[in-house]
């Protein structure tokens, strides 16, 4: 083959590979199917809350994903998931995006993230009738103290790291760690300042006194790790919506 022929062949191959790569993007699947599949847990108030009576969802995440689908010109299909399978679901193609999740090294090994639009901090909580038993983080890390957490959440490894001397109780979704404390089967749980504020409004849940917030973490949506076309679209969409005030207005709507 002549040098010119080799150049043409290489160019065709390169274009072919580019075409295949582009064809594999979730963005193409979304536009061709007319449907955006979004994974959501439905158990993180006020981000994603499922009404079991109607099987409908509401919350900050739902508003964000609805707006994204609208701008794409497609329908939104919410796909139920849980925290322990959240990453696996987006990696396996069960959905093309998820609701908000904390950016963590473990999740980054298997999934991509959008630009961040919110940040959370972690705090310990107990029931009002147990509040006088705890004072600061060290008071939780004691033998006999039961600390509840949910399998697959970013809180689980933090609980194991922070409270090695305590009795760690891990529950699986749809159960949640805070439910164990409310039911009296555990003493303390940790969660974000976002969820904690909503739980304090509904239950006799209080902050552990003198326990400053830890582990500030940015929130973002999970995306297929290798799909740079789709990641670029979502990242630029987030930036555009931030400039237009959409994220600030949505956060204010849900008290964030």
LINJOWO-V96072 format. One record per residue. N is the residue number from 0. RES is the residue in three letters. SS is DSSP state (hx for helix, st for strand, lp for the rest). PHI is phi in radians with two decimals (* if undefined). PSI is psi as a letter, one per 40 degrees, with the letter a starting at -180 (* if undefined). Layout:
n & res & ss & phi & psi
N & RES & SS & PHI & PSI
N & RES & SS & PHI & PSI
//
This chain:
n & res & ss & phi & psi
0 & UNK & lp & * & h
1 & UNK & lp & -1.21 & i
2 & UNK & hx & -1.07 & d
3 & UNK & hx & -1.10 & d
4 & UNK & hx & -1.12 & d
5 & UNK & hx & -1.12 & d
6 & UNK & hx & -1.14 & d
7 & UNK & hx & -1.08 & d
8 & UNK & hx & -1.09 & d
9 & UNK & hx & -1.14 & d
10 & UNK & hx & -1.15 & d
11 & UNK & hx & -1.08 & d
12 & UNK & hx & -1.09 & d
13 & UNK & hx & -1.08 & d
14 & UNK & hx & -1.15 & d
15 & UNK & hx & -1.12 & d
16 & UNK & hx & -1.14 & d
17 & UNK & hx & -1.09 & d
18 & UNK & hx & -1.12 & d
19 & UNK & hx & -1.11 & d
20 & UNK & hx & -1.04 & d
21 & UNK & hx & -1.17 & d
22 & UNK & hx & -1.12 & d
23 & UNK & lp & -1.50 & e
24 & UNK & lp & -1.21 & i
25 & UNK & hx & -1.05 & d
26 & UNK & hx & -1.04 & d
27 & UNK & hx & -1.13 & d
28 & UNK & hx & -1.08 & d
29 & UNK & hx & -1.13 & d
30 & UNK & hx & -1.20 & d
31 & UNK & hx & -1.31 & d
32 & UNK & hx & -1.50 & e
33 & UNK & lp & 1.28 & f
34 & UNK & st & -2.52 & h
35 & UNK & st & -1.80 & h
36 & UNK & st & -1.63 & h
37 & UNK & st & -2.15 & h
38 & UNK & st & -1.43 & h
39 & UNK & st & -2.58 & i
40 & UNK & lp & -1.51 & d
41 & UNK & lp & 1.25 & e
42 & UNK & st & -2.27 & f
43 & UNK & st & -2.20 & g
44 & UNK & lp & -1.33 & h
45 & UNK & lp & -1.77 & f
46 & UNK & lp & -1.39 & d
47 & UNK & st & -2.61 & h
48 & UNK & st & -2.23 & h
49 & UNK & st & -1.68 & h
50 & UNK & st & -1.61 & h
51 & UNK & lp & -1.11 & d
52 & UNK & lp & -1.23 & d
53 & UNK & lp & -1.99 & e
54 & UNK & lp & 0.99 & f
55 & UNK & st & -1.85 & i
56 & UNK & st & -2.16 & i
57 & UNK & st & -2.57 & i
58 & UNK & lp & 2.39 & i
59 & UNK & hx & -0.99 & d
60 & UNK & hx & -1.05 & d
61 & UNK & hx & -1.13 & d
62 & UNK & hx & -1.11 & d
63 & UNK & hx & -1.13 & d
64 & UNK & hx & -1.22 & d
65 & UNK & hx & -1.13 & d
66 & UNK & hx & -1.15 & d
67 & UNK & hx & -1.09 & d
68 & UNK & hx & -1.09 & d
69 & UNK & hx & -1.08 & d
70 & UNK & hx & -1.22 & d
71 & UNK & hx & -1.35 & e
72 & UNK & lp & 1.34 & f
73 & UNK & lp & -2.28 & i
74 & UNK & st & -1.50 & i
75 & UNK & st & -1.67 & h
76 & UNK & st & -2.03 & h
77 & UNK & st & -1.48 & h
78 & UNK & st & -1.91 & h
79 & UNK & st & -1.09 & h
80 & UNK & lp & -2.58 & a
81 & UNK & lp & -2.38 & i
82 & UNK & hx & -1.17 & d
83 & UNK & hx & -1.31 & e
84 & UNK & hx & -1.98 & e
85 & UNK & hx & -1.02 & d
86 & UNK & hx & -1.20 & d
87 & UNK & hx & -1.03 & d
88 & UNK & hx & -1.12 & d
89 & UNK & hx & -1.28 & d
90 & UNK & hx & -1.20 & d
91 & UNK & lp & -1.51 & e
92 & UNK & lp & 1.44 & e
93 & UNK & lp & -1.19 & d
94 & UNK & lp & -2.64 & i
95 & UNK & lp & -1.64 & e
96 & UNK & st & -2.82 & i
97 & UNK & st & -2.18 & i
98 & UNK & st & -1.24 & a
99 & UNK & st & -1.11 & i
100 & UNK & st & -2.58 & i
101 & UNK & st & -1.18 & h
102 & UNK & lp & -1.31 & h
103 & UNK & lp & -2.41 & i
104 & UNK & hx & -1.00 & d
105 & UNK & hx & -1.11 & d
106 & UNK & hx & -1.22 & d
107 & UNK & hx & -1.17 & e
108 & UNK & lp & -1.18 & d
109 & UNK & lp & -2.13 & e
110 & UNK & st & -2.49 & i
111 & UNK & st & -1.61 & i
112 & UNK & st & -2.28 & i
113 & UNK & lp & -1.36 & i
114 & UNK & lp & -1.05 & i
115 & UNK & lp & -1.39 & i
116 & UNK & lp & -2.35 & e
117 & UNK & st & -2.57 & i
118 & UNK & st & -2.36 & i
119 & UNK & st & -2.21 & i
120 & UNK & st & -2.21 & i
121 & UNK & st & -1.81 & h
122 & UNK & st & -2.36 & i
123 & UNK & st & -1.61 & i
124 & UNK & st & -2.31 & i
125 & UNK & st & -2.49 & a
126 & UNK & st & -1.53 & i
127 & UNK & hx & -1.00 & d
128 & UNK & hx & -1.33 & e
129 & UNK & hx & -2.00 & e
130 & UNK & hx & -1.03 & d
131 & UNK & hx & -1.29 & e
132 & UNK & hx & -1.48 & e
133 & UNK & lp & -2.24 & i
134 & UNK & lp & -2.60 & g
135 & UNK & lp & 1.53 & i
136 & UNK & hx & -1.11 & d
137 & UNK & hx & -1.11 & d
138 & UNK & hx & -1.22 & e
139 & UNK & lp & -1.44 & d
140 & UNK & lp & -1.41 & g
141 & UNK & lp & -2.34 & i
142 & UNK & lp & -1.00 & h
143 & UNK & lp & 1.62 & e
144 & UNK & lp & -1.47 & h
145 & UNK & st & -1.69 & h
146 & UNK & st & -1.94 & h
147 & UNK & st & -1.74 & i
148 & UNK & st & -2.64 & i
149 & UNK & st & -1.85 & h
150 & UNK & lp & -1.01 & h
151 & UNK & lp & 1.56 & e
152 & UNK & lp & -1.47 & i
153 & UNK & hx & -1.22 & e
154 & UNK & hx & -1.27 & d
155 & UNK & hx & -0.98 & d
156 & UNK & hx & -1.13 & d
157 & UNK & hx & -1.17 & d
158 & UNK & hx & -1.05 & d
159 & UNK & hx & -1.14 & d
160 & UNK & hx & -1.28 & d
161 & UNK & hx & -1.38 & d
162 & UNK & lp & -2.20 & f
163 & UNK & lp & -1.13 & d
164 & UNK & lp & -1.59 & e
165 & UNK & lp & -1.51 & i
166 & UNK & st & -1.63 & h
167 & UNK & st & -1.54 & h
168 & UNK & st & -1.99 & h
169 & UNK & st & -1.80 & h
170 & UNK & st & -2.00 & i
171 & UNK & lp & -1.82 & i
172 & UNK & lp & -1.03 & i
173 & UNK & lp & -1.45 & e
174 & UNK & lp & -1.15 & i
175 & UNK & lp & -2.27 & i
176 & UNK & hx & -1.00 & d
177 & UNK & hx & -1.13 & d
178 & UNK & hx & -1.14 & d
179 & UNK & hx & -1.13 & d
180 & UNK & hx & -1.25 & d
181 & UNK & hx & -1.07 & d
182 & UNK & lp & -1.40 & e
183 & UNK & lp & 1.51 & e
184 & UNK & lp & -1.59 & e
185 & UNK & lp & -2.59 & i
186 & UNK & lp & -1.78 & d
187 & UNK & st & -2.44 & i
188 & UNK & st & -2.41 & i
189 & UNK & st & -2.03 & i
190 & UNK & st & -2.77 & a
191 & UNK & st & -1.29 & i
192 & UNK & hx & -1.05 & d
193 & UNK & hx & -1.15 & d
194 & UNK & hx & -1.20 & d
195 & UNK & hx & -1.01 & d
196 & UNK & hx & -1.14 & d
197 & UNK & hx & -1.29 & d
198 & UNK & hx & -1.19 & d
199 & UNK & hx & -1.13 & d
200 & UNK & hx & -1.29 & d
201 & UNK & hx & -1.76 & d
202 & UNK & lp & -2.25 & i
203 & UNK & lp & -1.43 & f
204 & UNK & st & -1.69 & h
205 & UNK & st & -2.35 & i
206 & UNK & st & -1.21 & i
207 & UNK & lp & -1.16 & h
208 & UNK & lp & -1.14 & i
209 & UNK & lp & 1.01 & f
210 & UNK & lp & -1.99 & g
211 & UNK & lp & -1.18 & i
212 & UNK & lp & -1.03 & i
213 & UNK & st & -2.20 & i
214 & UNK & st & 0.84 & f
215 & UNK & st & -1.01 & h
216 & UNK & st & -2.41 & h
217 & UNK & st & -1.31 & i
218 & UNK & st & -1.80 & i
219 & UNK & st & -2.75 & i
220 & UNK & st & -1.65 & h
221 & UNK & st & -1.39 & i
222 & UNK & st & -2.44 & i
223 & UNK & st & -1.01 & h
224 & UNK & lp & -1.04 & d
225 & UNK & lp & -1.58 & e
226 & UNK & lp & -1.62 & g
227 & UNK & hx & -1.18 & d
228 & UNK & hx & -1.08 & d
229 & UNK & hx & -1.21 & d
230 & UNK & hx & -1.05 & d
231 & UNK & hx & -1.08 & d
232 & UNK & hx & -1.06 & d
233 & UNK & hx & -1.13 & d
234 & UNK & hx & -1.07 & d
235 & UNK & hx & -1.23 & d
236 & UNK & hx & -1.12 & d
237 & UNK & hx & -1.06 & d
238 & UNK & hx & -1.05 & d
239 & UNK & hx & -1.09 & d
240 & UNK & hx & -1.22 & d
241 & UNK & hx & -1.14 & d
242 & UNK & hx & -1.13 & d
243 & UNK & lp & -1.51 & e
244 & UNK & lp & 1.48 & e
245 & UNK & hx & -1.11 & d
246 & UNK & hx & -1.18 & d
247 & UNK & hx & -1.13 & d
248 & UNK & hx & -1.18 & d
249 & UNK & hx & -1.20 & d
250 & UNK & hx & -1.10 & d
251 & UNK & hx & -1.12 & d
252 & UNK & hx & -0.99 & d
253 & UNK & lp & -1.74 & e
254 & UNK & lp & 1.22 & f
255 & UNK & lp & -1.70 & *
//
